[in-house]
Amino acid sequence: MPLYHKLGEFPQKRHTQFEKPDGGLYYEQLFGTEGFHGHSSLLYHVHRPTQVKEILASHNVEPKIAIGKNIKSLLLKGFELKSADDFLESRKPMLVNKDCTIGLAAPKKSLRDYFYKNADADEMIFIHKGTGTLRTMMGNIPFEYGDYLIVPRGIIYQIDFDTEENRLFYVESFAPFYTPKRYKNESGQHLEHSPFCERDFKLPTELETFDEKGDFLIKIKKEGMLHEVVYATHPFDVVGWDGYNFPYAFSIHNFEPITGRVHLPPPIHQTFETSTFVVCSFVPRLYDYHPKSIPAPYNHSNIDSDEVLYYVDGDFMSRNNIEQGHITLHPKGIPHGPAPGAMERSIGHTETLELAVMVDTFRPLMVTEEAMGLDDGQYYKSWVE
């Protein structure tokens, strides 16, 4: 079965009266995805979760596209992105299509002045630098370097950072994130050959429940617009919930690599999937151990996917001159492979300490104006000897 979790208090039977200690009833809310078909949870609120007092303003946050139809391989110097105090203002889209938005963020301050909800997309936030706590209506999740935070669409959240030095890589997906089907049985339990299991997930804890009325600002992202909505009660008023739809975290350091005698293809690194792209984790591992093995990857056609690599740490053996925070885009339609000298250089090595996140999209990605401001301008020529 999918992962079940619960926090706080709730009635034994769903859709029945749940009485408050001082009289009255708690308000039940079905929090689901993909209509009534996907994963869902039942939440119990102190106040009605439907009380909108005012809609103040709305503004367009759609990415500005610099290259709509791209054939050029790019290298983006991600750590050159300037920091910003505000969490949402710090988030800058780099690569987009109709299925997802891939971006970077360098927020300096905790998000406490308002609440945030993405009504369109599930979010995957990878923590490259920084520690803190994701605070949500369904409980809190402490995070640290290397954590993937998976936030289903519709979750209302704030985020606390312990310092001002924070670097995030994020993906907004219009289809839900799941772990790969081939690593699960028919009931959804992870199998013995899976590179991670249910024990590795960080689930919400410390359910904060606020019984407060007033003016509570929630910024809601929907259809490329950011709407400022005032709620009449505190969004974190849930006294209990149970189900299968909730935020969670997974550390890239808990991904157990699969190795072989000869070089294995990228799907062995797969960590998450949607119906429109996959996410892979490249982690420290032993190299191939055939006596004639070539640890560097072979050239491949790249005809079906755009490949995005976000470099986290270590020496990525197939590339030259790669640093922390760099992003490479290898677009569909043109082959790519190891940089000149990388294949020969890899022979005889027994391990790699690289750490990177890869996103392979099934539809081409457009390049934003923000991305072009970080582009090195020369990467597409880097295979010429």
VOTIPA-135710 format. One line per field, with one value per residue (C-alpha): residue number from 1; residue in one letter; y, x, z. Coordinates in Angstrom, 1 decimal, padded with zeros to 4 digits. Example, Ala and Ser with C-alpha at 12.3 -4.5 7.8 and 13.67 -1.06 7.14 Angstrom:
2
resi <- 1;2
resn <- A;S
Y <- -004.5;-001.1
X <- 012.3;013.7
Z <- 007.8;007.1
//
This chain:
385
resi <- 1;2;3;4;5;6;7;8;9;10;11;12;13;14;15;16;17;18;19;20;21;22;23;24;25;26;27;28;29;30;31;32;33;34;35;36;37;38;39;40;41;42;43;44;45;46;47;48;49;50;51;52;53;54;55;56;57;58;59;60;61;62;63;64;65;66;67;68;69;70;71;72;73;74;75;76;77;78;79;80;81;82;83;84;85;86;87;88;89;90;91;92;93;94;95;96;97;98;99;100;101;102;103;104;105;106;107;108;109;110;111;112;113;114;115;116;117;118;119;120;121;122;123;124;125;126;127;128;129;130;131;132;133;134;135;136;137;138;139;140;141;142;143;144;145;146;147;148;149;150;151;152;153;154;155;156;157;158;159;160;161;162;163;164;165;166;167;168;169;170;171;172;173;174;175;176;177;178;179;180;181;182;183;184;185;186;187;188;189;190;191;192;193;194;195;196;197;198;199;200;201;202;203;204;205;206;207;208;209;210;211;212;213;214;215;216;217;218;219;220;221;222;223;224;225;226;227;228;229;230;231;232;233;234;235;236;237;238;239;240;241;242;243;244;245;246;247;248;249;250;251;252;253;254;255;256;257;258;259;260;261;262;263;264;265;266;267;268;269;270;271;272;273;274;275;276;277;278;279;280;281;282;283;284;285;286;287;288;289;290;291;292;293;294;295;296;297;298;299;300;301;302;303;304;305;306;307;308;309;310;311;312;313;314;315;316;317;318;319;320;321;322;323;324;325;326;327;328;329;330;331;332;333;334;335;336;337;338;339;340;341;342;343;344;345;346;347;348;349;350;351;352;353;354;355;356;357;358;359;360;361;362;363;364;365;366;367;368;369;370;371;372;373;374;375;376;377;378;379;380;381;382;383;384;385
resn <- M;P;L;Y;H;K;L;G;E;F;P;Q;K;R;H;T;Q;F;E;K;P;D;G;G;L;Y;Y;E;Q;L;F;G;T;E;G;F;H;G;H;S;S;L;L;Y;H;V;H;R;P;T;Q;V;K;E;I;L;A;S;H;N;V;E;P;K;I;A;I;G;K;N;I;K;S;L;L;L;K;G;F;E;L;K;S;A;D;D;F;L;E;S;R;K;P;M;L;V;N;K;D;C;T;I;G;L;A;A;P;K;K;S;L;R;D;Y;F;Y;K;N;A;D;A;D;E;M;I;F;I;H;K;G;T;G;T;L;R;T;M;M;G;N;I;P;F;E;Y;G;D;Y;L;I;V;P;R;G;I;I;Y;Q;I;D;F;D;T;E;E;N;R;L;F;Y;V;E;S;F;A;P;F;Y;T;P;K;R;Y;K;N;E;S;G;Q;H;L;E;H;S;P;F;C;E;R;D;F;K;L;P;T;E;L;E;T;F;D;E;K;G;D;F;L;I;K;I;K;K;E;G;M;L;H;E;V;V;Y;A;T;H;P;F;D;V;V;G;W;D;G;Y;N;F;P;Y;A;F;S;I;H;N;F;E;P;I;T;G;R;V;H;L;P;P;P;I;H;Q;T;F;E;T;S;T;F;V;V;C;S;F;V;P;R;L;Y;D;Y;H;P;K;S;I;P;A;P;Y;N;H;S;N;I;D;S;D;E;V;L;Y;Y;V;D;G;D;F;M;S;R;N;N;I;E;Q;G;H;I;T;L;H;P;K;G;I;P;H;G;P;A;P;G;A;M;E;R;S;I;G;H;T;E;T;L;E;L;A;V;M;V;D;T;F;R;P;L;M;V;T;E;E;A;M;G;L;D;D;G;Q;Y;Y;K;S;W;V;E
Y <- 000.0;003.6;005.2;005.9;008.6;010.3;013.1;014.5;013.5;012.4;010.3;006.5;006.6;009.1;011.5;011.3;013.9;014.9;017.0;019.7;019.4;022.6;021.9;022.2;020.2;020.1;020.7;017.8;018.4;015.9;016.9;014.9;014.9;013.9;014.5;011.6;009.1;009.9;009.9;011.8;012.6;013.7;016.9;018.1;021.9;024.1;026.5;026.2;026.1;028.1;031.5;034.1;037.7;039.5;039.2;042.0;041.9;039.6;039.8;037.8;035.6;033.7;033.1;035.3;033.1;033.9;030.8;029.0;026.3;025.4;023.2;024.6;022.9;025.3;025.7;028.0;029.2;028.8;030.3;033.6;034.0;036.9;036.3;037.9;038.4;037.2;033.4;033.8;036.7;034.6;031.8;032.2;029.9;028.7;026.1;025.5;023.6;022.7;020.1;021.6;024.6;024.1;026.8;028.1;030.1;031.8;033.1;034.9;035.3;032.8;033.0;034.2;037.4;035.4;031.8;030.2;027.7;026.4;025.5;024.3;022.2;019.7;021.1;019.3;021.6;020.3;021.8;022.5;024.9;025.7;024.1;024.8;023.7;023.4;024.4;023.2;022.8;019.1;019.3;020.3;018.7;019.7;019.8;019.9;019.7;017.0;016.8;016.6;018.3;017.0;019.4;018.3;021.0;022.7;022.5;025.8;026.3;028.6;027.9;028.7;029.0;028.9;031.2;033.6;031.3;029.2;027.6;025.7;023.8;023.3;021.7;022.6;019.7;019.7;016.0;014.3;013.0;009.3;006.9;004.6;001.9;-000.8;-000.5;-001.3;-004.3;-004.3;-002.8;000.0;-001.3;-000.8;-004.0;-005.4;-004.2;-000.6;001.8;003.2;002.2;003.7;004.0;006.6;009.1;012.1;012.5;015.5;015.8;018.5;019.4;023.1;024.0;027.6;028.6;032.2;034.6;037.7;038.6;036.0;036.6;033.6;034.0;031.5;030.6;029.6;029.7;031.9;034.4;035.1;036.0;037.7;036.2;037.1;034.2;034.8;032.2;030.9;028.3;026.0;025.1;021.3;019.2;015.9;014.1;010.8;009.4;009.2;012.8;014.9;016.6;014.6;014.7;012.3;012.7;012.2;010.7;007.8;006.8;003.5;003.3;000.3;-000.7;-003.4;-004.9;-002.5;001.0;001.0;003.5;006.5;004.8;003.1;006.5;007.2;008.6;010.1;010.0;011.8;011.1;013.8;013.6;011.7;012.8;010.9;011.1;010.7;009.7;008.5;004.9;002.3;002.3;-000.6;-003.6;-005.4;-005.5;-003.6;-001.3;002.4;004.2;007.3;007.1;006.3;008.8;008.7;010.0;012.3;012.1;011.6;013.8;017.1;016.3;018.8;018.1;020.1;019.7;019.6;018.4;016.4;015.9;014.9;012.5;013.0;016.8;019.3;022.6;021.9;023.6;023.5;025.0;024.7;023.5;021.8;021.4;018.8;019.3;016.6;016.3;016.3;013.6;014.2;012.3;012.7;015.8;015.3;013.4;012.3;008.8;008.1;009.8;007.6;004.3;002.7;004.7;002.7;005.1;008.5;011.0;013.0;014.3;015.6;015.8;015.0;015.9;014.3;015.8;014.1;017.4;020.1;022.9;026.6;028.8;031.8;035.3;034.6;031.6;033.5;035.8;032.9;031.2;030.8;031.2;028.6;025.2;023.9;024.0;022.1;018.7;020.2;018.9
X <- 000.0;001.2;002.7;000.1;000.7;-001.3;-000.9;-003.0;-006.6;-009.4;-012.6;-012.4;-014.9;-014.5;-017.3;-018.8;-019.2;-016.0;-016.9;-014.8;-014.1;-016.0;-018.8;-019.4;-017.8;-014.5;-014.6;-013.5;-011.7;-010.7;-007.3;-006.8;-005.0;-006.1;-009.7;-011.1;-008.7;-005.2;-003.7;-005.7;-005.9;-008.7;-008.0;-009.9;-010.0;-010.9;-012.5;-014.1;-011.2;-013.3;-013.4;-012.0;-012.4;-010.8;-008.8;-006.3;-004.3;-003.1;000.0;001.6;004.5;004.8;008.4;009.7;011.0;014.3;014.5;011.3;012.7;016.2;018.9;021.8;023.5;023.8;025.7;024.2;026.3;023.7;025.7;025.9;022.1;021.7;020.2;016.9;015.2;011.7;011.3;009.0;011.0;014.1;012.7;013.8;012.6;015.4;013.8;010.1;007.6;003.9;004.7;007.1;009.2;012.8;014.4;016.9;016.4;018.7;016.4;018.0;015.0;012.5;009.0;006.9;005.0;002.5;001.6;002.1;000.1;000.9;-002.6;-001.2;001.9;003.5;006.9;010.2;012.7;016.3;018.3;021.8;022.8;021.0;019.1;015.7;012.1;009.3;006.1;002.8;-000.8;-000.1;003.0;006.6;009.6;013.2;015.5;019.2;021.8;020.8;017.1;014.4;011.3;008.1;005.2;001.9;-000.1;-002.6;-000.4;-000.3;003.2;005.9;009.6;012.2;015.9;018.5;020.9;020.9;023.1;020.6;020.7;017.7;017.1;013.4;011.0;007.3;005.4;001.8;001.6;002.2;005.6;005.8;008.6;009.4;006.9;009.5;010.7;007.3;005.0;001.3;000.3;002.9;005.5;009.1;010.8;014.1;016.0;014.8;017.7;015.7;012.6;009.9;012.3;014.2;011.4;011.2;007.5;005.7;005.9;005.0;001.5;001.0;-002.6;-003.6;-007.2;-007.0;-009.2;-008.0;-006.4;-004.1;-002.4;-002.0;-000.3;-001.7;000.0;-002.5;-002.3;000.8;-000.7;000.1;-003.1;-003.1;-006.0;-006.9;-008.3;-010.4;-008.7;-005.1;-004.3;-002.6;-005.7;-005.7;-006.1;-005.5;-005.3;-004.6;-004.1;-001.7;-001.3;001.1;004.5;007.6;011.4;014.0;017.8;019.9;022.5;020.0;019.9;021.8;023.5;023.2;026.4;027.6;030.5;030.0;028.5;024.7;022.3;020.8;017.5;019.4;019.7;016.0;014.5;011.1;008.9;005.8;003.9;006.0;009.6;011.9;014.3;017.6;020.2;023.8;025.6;029.0;029.5;031.9;032.8;032.2;034.5;034.9;038.6;038.1;035.3;035.0;033.4;032.5;029.1;028.9;027.6;023.8;021.4;019.3;016.4;013.5;014.3;015.9;018.4;019.1;021.9;022.2;025.7;025.8;029.2;032.3;034.0;031.6;033.7;032.1;032.4;035.2;035.2;032.0;031.4;028.8;025.5;026.1;023.2;023.8;021.0;021.5;018.5;016.8;017.8;021.6;023.8;025.8;028.4;031.6;033.7;036.9;039.4;036.8;036.5;040.2;040.6;038.0;039.7;041.3;039.4;037.5;035.0;033.3;032.3;030.0;026.6;024.1;020.4;019.1;015.8;014.9;011.8;009.9;008.9;011.5;012.3;012.2;014.9;014.0;015.5;016.7;018.6;020.3;021.7;023.6;024.7;028.4;027.8;030.4;029.3;027.7;031.2;032.9;033.0;035.1;038.7
Z <- 000.0;-000.4;002.7;005.4;008.1;010.8;013.3;016.1;016.9;014.6;014.8;014.4;011.5;008.6;007.7;011.2;013.9;015.7;018.7;020.2;024.0;024.7;022.3;018.6;015.8;014.0;010.3;008.1;004.8;002.1;000.8;-002.3;-005.6;-009.1;-008.2;-006.1;-007.7;-006.3;-002.9;-000.2;003.5;005.8;007.8;010.8;011.3;014.3;011.9;008.4;005.9;003.4;005.0;002.6;003.8;000.9;-002.3;-002.3;-005.5;-008.2;-010.4;-013.2;-012.3;-015.6;-016.7;-019.4;-022.3;-024.0;-026.2;-027.1;-029.3;-028.2;-029.7;-027.8;-024.8;-021.9;-018.7;-016.1;-013.2;-010.5;-007.6;-009.5;-008.8;-006.4;-003.0;-002.1;001.3;000.3;-000.3;-003.3;-004.8;-004.6;-006.7;-010.3;-013.1;-015.4;-017.7;-018.4;-020.5;-020.2;-017.6;-015.2;-014.1;-013.1;-011.0;-008.5;-005.3;-002.8;000.0;002.9;005.3;006.7;005.2;008.2;006.9;004.9;004.0;000.6;-001.5;-005.0;-006.4;-009.7;-009.0;-006.7;-005.6;-005.2;-003.3;-003.1;-000.2;-001.5;001.3;004.5;007.3;008.8;009.1;006.5;008.5;007.0;007.9;008.2;010.5;010.4;008.7;009.7;006.7;005.9;003.1;000.6;001.4;-001.2;000.1;-001.6;-001.2;-002.8;-004.5;-002.2;000.9;002.8;004.1;005.6;005.7;008.4;007.7;010.3;008.5;005.5;003.4;001.5;-002.0;-003.4;-006.6;-007.3;-009.7;-009.9;-011.5;-012.9;-012.3;-008.9;-007.8;-007.1;-006.4;-009.4;-010.1;-010.8;-007.2;-005.7;-005.6;-006.6;-003.3;-003.5;-000.9;-001.9;-002.9;-001.7;-004.7;-004.4;-003.7;-000.8;001.3;003.5;006.5;004.6;004.4;006.8;007.6;009.2;013.0;015.5;014.3;015.2;015.9;016.1;017.2;016.0;014.1;012.2;008.9;007.6;004.2;001.9;-001.5;-003.9;-007.2;-009.9;-013.7;-013.7;-011.3;-007.7;-005.8;-002.3;-000.3;003.2;005.3;008.4;010.5;011.0;008.2;010.7;012.6;012.0;015.1;013.4;010.1;008.5;005.0;002.1;000.7;002.7;002.5;003.2;002.8;001.5;001.8;-001.3;001.1;001.8;-001.9;-002.2;-005.6;-007.9;-009.6;-012.1;-013.9;-016.9;-017.0;-016.3;-017.8;-015.9;-014.9;-012.1;-010.4;-010.6;-007.4;-008.4;-011.5;-012.8;-016.0;-017.8;-016.4;-014.0;-011.3;-010.7;-007.9;-008.7;-005.4;-004.3;-005.5;-006.7;-010.4;-012.7;-012.0;-015.3;-016.0;-019.3;-018.0;-018.9;-015.9;-017.9;-019.6;-023.3;-025.8;-026.2;-028.7;-026.5;-029.0;-026.6;-023.6;-022.5;-019.8;-016.9;-014.4;-011.2;-009.7;-006.0;-004.8;-005.7;-009.1;-011.8;-013.8;-017.2;-017.4;-017.3;-015.4;-013.5;-010.1;-007.3;-008.4;-012.1;-014.3;-017.7;-020.2;-023.0;-025.3;-027.3;-030.9;-030.5;-029.0;-025.9;-023.8;-021.8;-022.3;-024.3;-022.1;-019.6;-021.0;-021.0;-017.6;-016.0;-016.8;-013.8;-011.2;-008.7;-007.2;-007.6;-004.9;-007.2;-006.0;-008.5;-009.3;-012.8;-014.3;-017.7;-019.3;-022.1;-023.7;-024.7;-022.3;-023.0;-021.6;-019.5;-019.5;-015.9;-017.2;-019.9;-017.3;-015.8;-019.1;-019.8;-023.5;-024.6;-023.2;-026.4;-028.0;-025.2;-027.1;-029.9;-029.6
//
